Amino acid sequence: MQNERIYEALRLMFPQADPLIAWRLEQGPHTGGQIAITQWNLPDPQPTQAELDSAYAQLAKIDRQAQIQRELDAIDLQSVRPVRAKLAGTATAEDEAKIAALEAQAQTLRTELADMQKG
């Protein structure tokens, strides 16, 4: 559905605005079934669909960054036991392989995250 994240996009675009006063969002037959801005009370011009689409892209980027961080946290948790075994001198070849595989996954995610933060 187009504009399903319009509230989040408007909050991103106008962080100082009070959403209870600044705009009204509605969905129904009068909006073609889409969520739409039906009242605009800010001095700034109402955002165009292109501007909203840009905000949606920013929201998707923020979501992906959070997902990557969660995946990195999960990788850290998965590595605890094999790293502990390595430090204790009891690591098996399986532990070494697990550490290497997890580090490769983490490096891929860290690279993606760094690339996203550059742009």
DORO-150771 format. One line per field, with one value per residue: x, y, z of N, C-alpha, C, O in turn; residue number from 1. Coordinates in pm, 1 decimal. Example, Ala and Ser with C-alpha at 12.3 -4.5 7.8 and 13.67 -1.06 7.14 Angstrom:
residues 2
n.X (1319.0,1285.0)
n.Y (-569.0,-225.0)
n.Z (780.0,708.0)
ca.X (1230.0,1367.0)
ca.Y (-450.0,-106.0)
ca.Z (780.0,714.0)
c.X (1320.0,1290.0)
c.Y (-330.0,3.0)
c.Z (780.0,787.0)
o.X (1423.6,1340.9)
o.Y (-331.9,113.8)
o.Z (846.5,803.9)
num (1,2)
end
This chain:
residues 119
n.X (84.4,58.9,211.2,190.3,363.0,346.5,307.2,541.6,726.5,657.4,714.4,988.6,1062.4,967.4,1060.7,1021.5,758.5,427.4,244.1,-27.2,-134.1,-15.0,-78.6,-335.0,-411.8,-582.1,-777.3,-973.3,-1273.5,-1280.0,-1014.1,-926.2,-877.3,-622.2,-374.2,-370.4,-271.0,-495.3,-529.8,-327.4,-122.5,113.8,367.1,556.2,570.2,336.4,455.6,561.1,474.8,711.3,895.2,800.7,845.9,1124.9,1171.3,1063.8,1255.3,1471.5,1373.6,1364.8,1636.1,1720.9,1582.9,1712.7,1972.9,1930.3,1847.2,2082.2,2247.6,2117.6,2160.7,2440.8,2469.9,2352.3,2534.5,2758.6,2668.7,2647.9,2911.8,3031.8,3063.5,3238.9,3462.8,3527.0,3604.3,3830.0,3995.4,4031.7,4184.8,4073.1,3951.4,3792.7,3829.7,3589.3,3497.3,3683.3,3617.8,3358.0,3399.3,3542.5,3349.9,3143.9,3280.8,3327.0,3063.6,2998.4,3183.6,3095.6,2846.5,2930.2,3068.8,2859.7,2707.5,2888.9,2911.1,2650.1,2643.4,2818.8,2685.4)
n.Y (-117.1,213.7,479.6,368.8,407.4,673.0,835.7,789.5,885.0,1157.1,1236.1,1198.4,1386.5,1625.6,1678.8,1848.6,1912.1,1895.1,1616.9,1593.0,1834.3,1936.6,1797.3,1603.5,1271.0,1045.1,762.0,611.9,584.3,840.9,897.4,730.6,486.6,488.8,587.0,919.8,1266.8,1483.5,1723.2,2004.2,2184.2,2320.7,2577.1,2514.6,2384.0,2130.8,1799.0,1653.1,1360.7,1252.4,1352.5,1226.4,961.7,964.2,995.6,752.5,581.5,653.8,565.1,290.4,241.6,303.0,101.0,-125.2,-85.2,-119.1,-384.6,-509.9,-453.9,-604.9,-860.5,-871.3,-865.4,-1112.1,-1283.1,-1233.8,-1348.5,-1616.3,-1678.6,-1697.7,-1948.2,-2110.5,-1939.4,-1920.0,-2185.2,-2188.9,-2004.2,-2143.9,-2343.8,-2573.6,-2594.5,-2733.9,-2851.7,-2797.9,-2587.7,-2389.0,-2361.3,-2268.5,-2020.8,-1889.6,-1887.3,-1736.1,-1495.4,-1423.6,-1380.3,-1167.0,-975.3,-923.5,-808.7,-586.3,-444.3,-383.4,-220.5,-9.4,93.1,186.2,387.4,569.3,675.6)
n.Z (0.0,-87.5,82.7,340.5,547.7,608.3,835.0,988.3,801.7,783.5,1046.3,1041.9,848.3,954.6,1235.1,1456.7,1458.6,1592.7,1567.7,1621.0,1569.7,1340.4,1101.5,935.3,890.6,684.9,582.0,342.6,138.1,26.4,-6.9,-194.6,-83.3,7.7,252.1,332.4,338.3,467.7,580.9,627.0,835.1,868.7,824.4,636.6,301.4,201.4,177.6,-132.1,-328.4,-422.8,-236.9,-7.4,-86.1,-87.5,185.1,269.2,164.7,324.1,570.4,520.5,498.8,759.1,893.2,785.0,880.2,1154.3,1152.1,1063.3,1281.7,1479.1,1372.7,1388.9,1666.2,1727.6,1603.9,1762.3,2003.4,1922.7,1889.9,2136.2,2284.3,2112.0,2105.5,2374.6,2416.8,2255.2,2388.2,2623.1,2535.3,2438.2,2198.4,1913.2,1573.2,1459.7,1621.4,1549.1,1278.4,1303.3,1429.5,1226.5,1019.4,1136.0,1173.7,907.9,820.6,989.9,905.2,644.0,700.3,853.0,657.7,479.4,649.1,697.7,437.7,403.0,592.7,489.7,269.7)
ca.X (0.0,134.4,203.8,157.1,453.1,344.1,324.7,685.0,796.1,633.3,790.6,1128.1,1078.8,930.6,1075.6,977.2,613.7,335.8,158.3,-169.1,-174.4,50.2,-142.2,-434.6,-403.3,-706.1,-784.9,-1111.7,-1314.9,-1246.7,-870.1,-895.7,-834.0,-483.9,-352.8,-338.0,-276.7,-619.4,-521.2,-187.6,-123.9,249.4,404.5,630.0,478.1,304.6,550.8,515.4,491.3,854.7,960.7,761.2,918.3,1261.9,1167.1,1043.7,1386.0,1550.2,1320.9,1410.1,1778.5,1726.6,1538.5,1818.1,2083.5,1889.9,1848.5,2222.6,2297.8,2061.7,2231.0,2575.1,2454.2,2327.3,2661.9,2841.0,2620.3,2680.3,3056.4,3081.3,3109.4,3361.5,3575.5,3564.0,3679.7,3961.4,4073.5,4062.8,4273.8,3999.6,3876.0,3801.2,3829.0,3453.4,3494.8,3761.5,3539.0,3243.1,3450.2,3575.4,3225.3,3075.4,3356.0,3301.4,2929.2,3004.3,3257.5,3005.5,2747.3,2997.2,3096.9,2732.2,2671.9,2980.1,2871.3,2525.2,2670.6,2888.3,2590.4)
ca.Y (0.0,338.0,569.2,302.2,459.4,818.6,899.0,784.5,973.2,1295.6,1258.3,1209.7,1510.5,1741.0,1625.4,1943.4,1932.8,1817.3,1549.1,1609.6,1965.8,1971.5,1735.9,1499.5,1159.0,968.1,656.8,575.8,600.6,976.2,903.4,619.2,372.4,510.2,680.5,1047.8,1389.6,1553.8,1858.4,2043.6,2305.7,2372.3,2681.4,2448.3,2324.1,1989.0,1722.7,1586.2,1215.6,1225.2,1378.1,1116.5,842.3,979.3,966.3,607.7,520.2,676.0,474.8,155.4,237.3,296.6,-34.4,-221.0,-66.6,-182.4,-529.1,-551.2,-451.4,-722.6,-978.0,-869.6,-905.6,-1256.7,-1347.8,-1226.4,-1449.7,-1749.1,-1701.6,-1705.1,-2081.2,-2153.0,-1854.1,-1963.5,-2309.9,-2153.8,-1942.5,-2248.1,-2441.4,-2697.8,-2577.5,-2838.1,-2798.6,-2745.2,-2455.6,-2297.8,-2336.6,-2186.6,-1884.9,-1832.9,-1862.8,-1623.6,-1373.4,-1388.9,-1320.8,-1036.9,-881.3,-885.7,-716.1,-460.5,-373.3,-327.5,-111.6,102.8,151.1,259.7,506.5,664.5,737.9)
ca.Z (0.0,-95.2,198.7,466.0,651.5,594.1,966.1,1018.9,707.4,824.7,1170.1,1000.4,772.4,1037.5,1371.5,1559.0,1446.4,1675.2,1469.9,1652.5,1520.4,1213.6,985.2,958.2,796.9,677.2,481.5,317.4,-1.1,-20.1,-36.8,-284.4,-3.9,50.3,362.0,268.4,417.3,433.6,635.9,647.2,916.4,887.5,728.1,528.8,204.3,216.5,96.5,-253.7,-322.6,-440.9,-108.3,80.8,-131.1,-38.9,328.8,282.6,139.1,445.7,672.5,485.8,533.0,905.6,928.4,748.8,974.0,1280.2,1129.0,1060.7,1419.1,1547.6,1321.6,1447.6,1806.3,1728.0,1570.7,1883.7,2097.7,1870.7,1893.5,2273.9,2322.6,2044.2,2146.1,2509.8,2401.0,2199.5,2495.6,2721.3,2472.6,2411.3,2073.4,1811.1,1436.4,1440.3,1685.9,1464.4,1157.1,1343.9,1450.7,1094.7,945.8,1200.0,1145.0,767.5,817.0,1057.0,821.1,535.0,755.8,890.0,532.8,433.2,740.0,671.0,308.8,424.0,672.6,402.2,177.4)
c.X (89.5,108.4,169.8,247.2,454.9,364.5,473.1,763.5,778.1,708.8,939.6,1153.8,1056.2,939.0,1025.7,825.2,536.8,237.0,8.9,-224.2,-130.4,-19.9,-250.1,-417.2,-535.0,-692.6,-931.2,-1146.2,-1276.2,-1097.5,-828.5,-844.9,-691.3,-480.4,-304.6,-343.5,-403.2,-624.2,-374.7,-184.8,15.1,277.3,486.3,530.7,454.9,398.3,484.5,532.0,638.6,931.0,925.2,835.1,1063.3,1269.1,1146.1,1175.2,1476.6,1504.1,1365.0,1557.6,1796.4,1687.3,1648.0,1937.0,2052.2,1891.8,1991.7,2277.9,2244.8,2132.1,2372.5,2570.5,2433.0,2455.4,2753.9,2798.6,2657.0,2829.0,3110.3,3138.3,3234.4,3483.2,3622.1,3645.5,3819.9,4050.7,4115.7,4157.6,4206.2,3919.8,3899.6,3808.4,3692.0,3439.6,3567.2,3682.7,3419.7,3286.0,3478.2,3448.8,3150.3,3147.5,3334.9,3163.4,2931.1,3075.7,3171.4,2903.2,2810.2,3029.6,2969.8,2691.6,2759.7,2944.3,2743.9,2550.6,2747.3,2788.6,2472.1)
c.Y (124.2,420.3,499.1,348.6,612.9,888.8,902.8,879.3,1119.1,1329.0,1273.0,1344.0,1635.7,1701.5,1718.5,1962.2,1843.0,1748.9,1560.2,1740.2,1988.2,1914.9,1637.6,1395.5,1083.2,862.2,619.9,595.1,736.9,993.6,789.9,496.4,384.0,598.8,810.2,1161.4,1463.6,1694.2,1886.4,2178.2,2362.8,2484.5,2625.3,2390.7,2175.3,1908.8,1658.3,1435.7,1178.8,1247.9,1270.0,988.4,846.1,948.9,817.2,533.9,537.0,582.4,331.0,138.1,225.8,156.8,-136.6,-207.6,-133.0,-334.4,-581.7,-555.1,-570.1,-850.1,-985.2,-910.9,-1056.8,-1334.0,-1346.4,-1332.7,-1591.0,-1781.2,-1723.8,-1842.7,-2123.3,-2067.2,-1892.3,-2092.5,-2281.5,-2094.1,-2044.3,-2353.1,-2572.9,-2691.7,-2694.2,-2771.1,-2738.2,-2606.1,-2352.6,-2261.3,-2246.3,-2041.2,-1817.8,-1798.6,-1742.9,-1492.3,-1329.4,-1323.3,-1180.2,-934.2,-833.5,-783.0,-582.5,-377.7,-308.5,-207.7,11.2,171.3,234.2,389.7,611.2,745.2,788.8)
c.Z (0.0,31.5,329.7,580.5,651.5,728.7,1003.1,929.3,747.3,952.8,1139.5,933.0,857.9,1185.5,1482.0,1560.4,1542.7,1580.8,1499.3,1597.6,1375.9,1090.4,1029.5,848.9,801.9,569.6,464.7,171.7,-58.3,-49.5,-129.7,-211.0,47.5,174.4,298.9,369.5,373.6,492.2,666.7,717.4,943.2,788.2,611.6,429.2,233.5,127.7,-25.1,-237.0,-338.8,-310.1,-6.2,43.5,-85.3,111.0,352.8,260.0,261.2,557.4,646.7,521.7,684.5,953.4,901.1,843.7,1108.1,1267.3,1128.7,1202.5,1499.0,1502.6,1378.1,1594.7,1816.8,1696.9,1692.2,1984.4,2052.8,1883.8,2034.7,2306.6,2247.1,2080.9,2286.4,2503.4,2347.7,2307.9,2601.4,2664.9,2441.3,2281.4,1978.8,1674.1,1405.2,1503.4,1600.0,1338.3,1188.6,1363.5,1316.8,1016.6,1004.4,1171.8,1000.6,753.2,876.7,970.2,704.1,583.3,794.6,766.8,479.1,518.6,715.5,539.8,323.0,499.1,593.3,320.6,241.6)
o.X (183.3,-4.7,123.9,212.6,554.3,432.6,524.4,856.1,874.0,761.7,1008.8,1255.9,1119.0,836.7,991.1,770.5,576.7,154.2,-73.0,-345.1,-201.6,-20.2,-255.0,-409.0,-591.5,-609.1,-1003.1,-1057.7,-1243.4,-1057.9,-710.3,-777.3,-644.9,-572.9,-209.2,-411.3,-416.7,-711.3,-305.9,-238.4,31.0,218.4,486.0,419.8,542.9,419.3,369.0,595.7,686.0,1021.3,1010.2,881.5,1119.2,1362.9,1203.6,1203.7,1550.0,1586.4,1398.7,1598.5,1878.4,1750.6,1673.7,1995.7,2139.2,1932.7,2019.5,2347.6,2318.4,2160.2,2419.7,2658.0,2489.3,2481.5,2819.7,2883.2,2692.9,2867.4,3225.2,3252.1,3329.9,3595.1,3742.0,3744.0,3917.0,4168.2,4222.4,4205.0,4273.6,3831.5,4010.7,3794.7,3681.7,3377.2,3517.6,3680.8,3385.0,3217.2,3441.6,3441.1,3099.5,3083.5,3325.8,3148.3,2873.1,3033.2,3174.3,2876.8,2750.7,3019.5,2971.4,2646.5,2709.6,2946.7,2731.5,2486.1,2741.7,2803.5,2384.4)
o.Y (135.3,427.9,565.2,331.3,674.2,991.2,1006.9,946.3,1196.2,1439.3,1351.5,1407.8,1739.1,1691.8,1671.6,2021.6,1729.9,1816.5,1538.5,1755.7,2052.0,1978.9,1595.2,1428.0,1060.3,871.2,599.4,619.8,748.1,1093.1,757.7,411.9,298.2,676.4,810.4,1152.9,1501.6,1774.1,1802.9,2276.2,2445.7,2487.8,2681.2,2352.7,2105.3,1946.3,1615.7,1389.5,1084.5,1171.2,1227.4,915.1,742.8,883.8,760.9,435.3,445.1,527.1,258.3,32.2,147.1,101.1,-224.2,-308.2,-196.2,-404.7,-686.4,-649.6,-629.5,-937.9,-1093.7,-983.6,-1121.6,-1438.3,-1446.2,-1399.4,-1675.4,-1898.1,-1765.3,-1851.9,-2168.4,-2118.3,-1896.3,-2107.7,-2343.6,-2129.2,-2032.1,-2440.5,-2673.7,-2774.1,-2745.7,-2649.4,-2639.2,-2517.3,-2241.6,-2145.4,-2158.4,-1949.3,-1702.1,-1692.5,-1658.6,-1389.7,-1209.6,-1223.6,-1086.9,-818.9,-715.4,-683.4,-477.1,-255.0,-192.5,-105.8,123.7,294.1,340.3,490.9,729.7,866.2,843.6)
o.Z (78.9,79.6,423.0,697.4,690.6,734.8,1044.4,975.0,744.9,966.1,1204.3,958.4,835.3,1253.2,1590.4,1653.3,1570.1,1519.8,1410.0,1580.7,1298.3,985.2,1144.9,730.5,908.8,479.6,562.5,89.7,-176.4,-110.2,-141.4,-269.6,122.5,198.6,221.1,471.9,257.3,457.9,725.4,665.7,1032.8,680.1,501.9,466.8,283.5,12.3,-21.0,-142.3,-275.5,-276.7,72.0,130.9,-48.3,157.3,446.0,327.8,297.3,630.4,740.2,569.4,731.8,1043.0,983.7,883.4,1168.0,1359.7,1187.2,1239.3,1577.8,1584.2,1411.9,1641.7,1905.0,1756.9,1721.7,2043.9,2134.9,1888.2,2050.0,2352.8,2310.5,2086.7,2313.8,2575.7,2390.8,2318.2,2661.6,2737.5,2419.9,2257.8,1966.4,1662.0,1332.7,1445.2,1580.7,1296.7,1109.7,1319.1,1296.3,954.5,930.4,1148.6,973.7,682.7,821.2,962.4,669.2,516.0,771.8,769.9,437.9,466.3,712.9,531.3,261.9,471.9,625.9,303.6,174.8)
num (1,2,3,4,5,6,7,8,9,10,11,12,13,14,15,16,17,18,19,20,21,22,23,24,25,26,27,28,29,30,31,32,33,34,35,36,37,38,39,40,41,42,43,44,45,46,47,48,49,50,51,52,53,54,55,56,57,58,59,60,61,62,63,64,65,66,67,68,69,70,71,72,73,74,75,76,77,78,79,80,81,82,83,84,85,86,87,88,89,90,91,92,93,94,95,96,97,98,99,100,101,102,103,104,105,106,107,108,109,110,111,112,113,114,115,116,117,118,119)
end
